[in-house]
Amino acid sequence: MTPEPWPAEFGLEVFDEIDSTQTEARRRAQAGDSGPVWIVARRQTAGHGRRGRAWTSPAGNLMATVLMRPAIAIAEAPQVSFVAALAVADLLDRCAPGRCTLKWPNDPLLDGRKAAGVLPDSAGRADGTLDWLLVGFGVNLASSPDDTPYPTASVAAVTGLAPDLDIALGVLANAWKRRFEDWQARGFGPTREAWLARAHGLGRDVRVQLPDETFTARFEGLTDTGALVARLPSGETRLVAAGDVFPVAA
């Protein structure tokens, strides 16, 4: 993988060890840090993913959070998940071309197994604009956990070679910059189409798991806000704004 110059407008801070890049970025955001800055850890002692789930953080994997204060509306913030997932897909394409798909809403997969996680977080102002935005990235470059309820993968396991962490970080930072700027300039439409081109399970049955129910439906697409379009066996369409989606074995 060819190194890319670091995007000059972004700061970079690298920690040998920290509790969590996401936690550190949140501390800084709440203290008034304006960013934009990437906070990176060689090792995390308290990494976490969605809904506070533990995120295994061994050395050799990419663990980073970007802190920004973009001029966007709070209502647009959920779209950032798709932007971030595409940036990770751009990185994984450089490592393992043609093998990355995306599971709704923001899980990058390699050969159908989870290879990365994306964790957006934000705070808004009373006028409906965003105060700060965090996006956490965890990419399994060297290894992946085996104590999970879903299959996982790493770049090393899929290709036989773990990418250089610093080079991978530079590729991701540039991919994020390009994808985010494209989304800001052209709106969600092109991002939605790019995401759907990689959608894992599109047109097939999936299990949708919500906090209070689980159901099986056909994954038919995304709305123009990023909600999952699910077609029930009855023919009824349901729109899912948040939840977990798993493939149904054929």
C-alpha positions as CSV (number, residue, x, y, z in Angstrom):
1,M,0.0,0.0,0.0
2,T,1.5,3.3,-1.1
3,P,1.7,6.0,1.6
4,E,-0.3,9.2,1.2
5,P,0.6,12.6,2.5
6,W,-1.2,13.5,5.7
7,P,-4.1,15.9,5.0
8,A,-2.6,19.2,6.2
9,E,-5.7,20.7,7.7
10,F,-6.0,17.9,10.3
11,G,-4.0,17.7,13.4
12,L,-2.6,14.3,14.6
13,E,-2.0,13.0,18.1
14,V,-0.8,9.5,18.7
15,F,-0.8,7.8,22.1
16,D,1.1,4.6,22.9
17,E,-1.8,3.7,25.3
18,I,-5.0,5.4,26.2
19,D,-8.4,4.4,27.7
20,S,-10.2,5.1,24.4
21,T,-9.7,7.5,21.5
22,Q,-13.4,8.1,21.5
23,T,-13.4,9.0,25.2
24,E,-10.4,11.3,24.8
25,A,-12.0,13.0,21.8
26,R,-15.2,13.5,23.7
27,R,-13.3,15.0,26.6
28,R,-11.6,17.4,24.2
29,A,-14.8,18.3,22.5
30,Q,-16.6,19.1,25.7
31,A,-13.6,21.2,26.8
32,G,-13.9,23.3,23.6
33,D,-11.2,21.8,21.3
34,S,-12.2,22.9,17.8
35,G,-10.2,20.3,15.9
36,P,-10.1,19.0,13.3
37,V,-7.8,16.5,14.8
38,W,-7.2,12.7,14.6
39,I,-6.6,11.0,17.9
40,V,-4.9,7.6,17.5
41,A,-3.9,4.9,20.0
42,R,-1.4,2.1,19.6
43,R,-3.4,0.3,22.4
44,Q,-6.6,1.0,24.2
45,T,-7.5,-0.2,27.7
46,A,-11.2,0.6,27.5
47,G,-12.2,0.6,23.8
48,H,-15.9,0.5,23.1
49,G,-18.3,0.3,20.2
50,R,-22.0,1.0,19.7
51,R,-24.2,0.9,22.8
52,G,-21.2,0.7,25.1
53,R,-20.2,-2.8,23.8
54,A,-16.5,-3.6,24.4
55,W,-14.2,-3.3,21.5
56,T,-11.1,-5.5,21.6
57,S,-8.1,-3.2,21.0
58,P,-4.9,-5.2,20.5
59,A,-1.7,-3.6,19.2
60,G,-1.4,-3.7,15.4
61,N,-5.0,-2.7,14.7
62,L,-6.1,0.8,13.8
63,M,-7.9,2.6,16.5
64,A,-8.6,6.3,15.9
65,T,-11.2,9.0,16.4
66,V,-11.5,12.2,14.3
67,L,-12.9,15.3,16.1
68,M,-14.4,18.1,14.0
69,R,-16.8,21.0,14.2
70,P,-18.4,21.1,10.8
71,A,-21.2,23.5,9.9
72,I,-24.0,21.0,9.5
73,A,-27.5,20.4,10.9
74,I,-28.1,18.0,13.7
75,A,-30.6,16.2,11.5
76,E,-27.9,15.4,9.0
77,A,-25.6,13.8,11.6
78,P,-26.9,10.2,11.1
79,Q,-25.7,10.3,7.4
80,V,-22.1,10.5,8.7
81,S,-22.2,6.8,9.5
82,F,-22.5,6.0,5.8
83,V,-19.7,8.5,4.9
84,A,-17.4,6.9,7.5
85,A,-18.2,3.3,6.3
86,L,-17.3,4.3,2.8
87,A,-14.0,5.8,3.9
88,V,-13.1,2.5,5.7
89,A,-14.2,0.6,2.5
90,D,-11.7,2.7,0.5
91,L,-9.0,1.7,2.9
92,L,-9.9,-2.0,2.8
93,D,-10.1,-1.9,-1.0
94,R,-6.4,-0.9,-1.0
95,C,-5.6,-3.9,1.2
96,A,-8.0,-6.5,-0.2
97,P,-9.4,-5.3,-3.5
98,G,-13.0,-6.3,-4.3
99,R,-13.6,-8.1,-1.0
100,C,-15.3,-5.4,1.1
101,T,-19.0,-5.0,1.5
102,L,-21.0,-2.9,4.0
103,K,-23.6,-4.1,6.4
104,W,-26.2,-1.6,7.4
105,P,-25.7,1.0,8.7
106,N,-21.9,1.1,9.0
107,D,-20.1,-2.2,9.4
108,P,-17.4,-2.9,6.9
109,L,-17.0,-6.6,6.1
110,L,-14.3,-8.6,4.4
111,D,-15.6,-11.8,2.8
112,G,-18.8,-11.3,4.7
113,R,-17.1,-11.1,8.1
114,K,-16.9,-7.9,10.3
115,A,-13.5,-6.3,9.8
116,A,-14.1,-2.8,11.2
117,G,-16.4,-0.7,13.2
118,V,-17.5,2.9,13.0
119,L,-18.8,4.9,16.0
120,P,-20.2,8.4,15.4
121,D,-21.0,10.7,18.2
122,S,-22.1,14.4,18.3
123,A,-23.7,17.2,20.2
124,G,-26.0,19.9,19.0
125,R,-26.9,23.5,19.7
126,A,-30.3,24.9,20.5
127,D,-30.6,26.3,16.9
128,G,-30.4,22.8,15.4
129,T,-26.8,23.0,14.2
130,L,-24.0,20.7,15.2
131,D,-21.6,21.7,18.0
132,W,-19.1,18.9,17.6
133,L,-18.7,15.7,15.7
134,L,-16.7,12.6,16.6
135,V,-16.2,9.5,14.4
136,G,-14.4,6.6,15.9
137,F,-12.8,4.0,13.7
138,G,-11.6,0.5,14.6
139,V,-10.1,-1.5,11.8
140,N,-8.8,-5.1,12.2
141,L,-5.5,-4.9,10.4
142,A,-3.5,-7.5,12.3
143,S,-6.1,-9.5,14.2
144,S,-9.7,-9.9,15.0
145,P,-11.6,-11.1,18.2
146,D,-13.0,-14.6,18.3
147,D,-15.4,-14.1,21.2
148,T,-18.1,-12.3,19.3
149,P,-21.7,-13.4,18.4
150,Y,-20.8,-12.7,14.7
151,P,-18.0,-13.8,12.4
152,T,-15.0,-11.5,12.3
153,A,-12.0,-11.0,10.0
154,S,-8.7,-9.1,9.8
155,V,-6.8,-7.9,6.8
156,A,-3.9,-10.2,7.9
157,A,-6.2,-13.2,8.0
158,V,-7.8,-12.5,4.6
159,T,-4.6,-11.5,2.7
160,G,-1.8,-13.0,4.7
161,L,-0.3,-9.6,5.5
162,A,-1.0,-7.0,8.1
163,P,-0.7,-3.5,6.6
164,D,1.6,-0.9,8.1
165,L,-0.5,0.9,10.7
166,D,0.8,4.4,9.9
167,I,0.3,4.0,6.2
168,A,-3.2,2.6,6.7
169,L,-4.0,5.6,9.0
170,G,-2.9,8.0,6.3
171,V,-5.0,6.3,3.6
172,L,-8.0,6.3,5.9
173,A,-7.6,10.0,6.9
174,N,-7.4,11.0,3.2
175,A,-10.4,8.8,2.3
176,W,-12.4,10.3,5.1
177,K,-11.5,13.8,3.9
178,R,-12.6,13.1,0.3
179,R,-15.8,11.3,1.3
180,F,-16.8,13.9,3.9
181,E,-16.2,16.8,1.5
182,D,-18.1,15.1,-1.3
183,W,-21.1,14.5,1.1
184,Q,-21.0,18.2,2.2
185,A,-20.8,19.4,-1.4
186,R,-23.3,17.1,-3.1
187,G,-25.6,15.9,-0.4
188,F,-26.5,12.4,0.7
189,G,-27.6,11.1,-2.7
190,P,-24.2,10.1,-4.1
191,T,-23.1,8.7,-0.7
192,R,-26.3,6.7,-0.6
193,E,-25.6,5.3,-4.1
194,A,-22.0,4.5,-3.3
195,W,-23.1,2.7,-0.1
196,L,-25.8,0.7,-1.9
197,A,-23.2,-0.5,-4.5
198,R,-21.5,-2.3,-1.6
199,A,-24.5,-3.2,0.5
200,H,-24.3,-6.6,2.1
201,G,-27.6,-8.6,1.8
202,L,-29.3,-6.1,-0.5
203,G,-32.3,-7.9,-2.1
204,R,-32.1,-10.8,0.4
205,D,-33.8,-11.7,3.7
206,V,-32.3,-10.3,6.8
207,R,-33.1,-10.4,10.5
208,V,-33.8,-7.0,11.9
209,Q,-33.1,-6.7,15.7
210,L,-34.7,-3.8,17.5
211,P,-34.6,-3.1,21.2
212,D,-38.2,-4.4,21.6
213,E,-38.7,-6.8,18.7
214,T,-37.0,-8.9,16.1
215,F,-38.4,-9.7,12.6
216,T,-37.3,-11.1,9.2
217,A,-37.8,-9.0,6.1
218,R,-36.3,-8.5,2.6
219,F,-33.7,-5.7,2.5
220,E,-34.8,-3.5,-0.3
221,G,-32.7,-0.4,0.0
222,L,-32.3,2.9,1.8
223,T,-34.4,6.0,2.1
224,D,-33.0,9.4,1.2
225,T,-32.2,9.8,4.9
226,G,-30.4,6.4,5.3
227,A,-33.2,4.4,6.9
228,L,-33.3,0.7,5.9
229,V,-36.3,-0.3,3.7
230,A,-37.5,-3.7,4.9
231,R,-40.3,-5.6,3.0
232,L,-42.2,-7.9,5.3
233,P,-43.6,-11.3,4.1
234,S,-47.0,-9.6,4.2
235,G,-45.9,-7.1,1.6
236,E,-45.9,-4.3,4.1
237,T,-42.8,-2.0,4.1
238,R,-41.1,-0.9,7.3
239,L,-38.5,1.8,7.6
240,V,-35.8,1.1,10.2
241,A,-33.9,4.2,11.4
242,A,-31.8,2.3,14.0
243,G,-31.1,-1.3,14.9
244,D,-29.0,-4.3,14.1
245,V,-29.3,-6.3,10.9
246,F,-28.0,-9.9,10.3
247,P,-28.1,-12.0,7.2
248,V,-30.5,-15.0,7.2
249,A,-28.9,-18.3,6.1
250,A,-30.3,-19.5,2.8
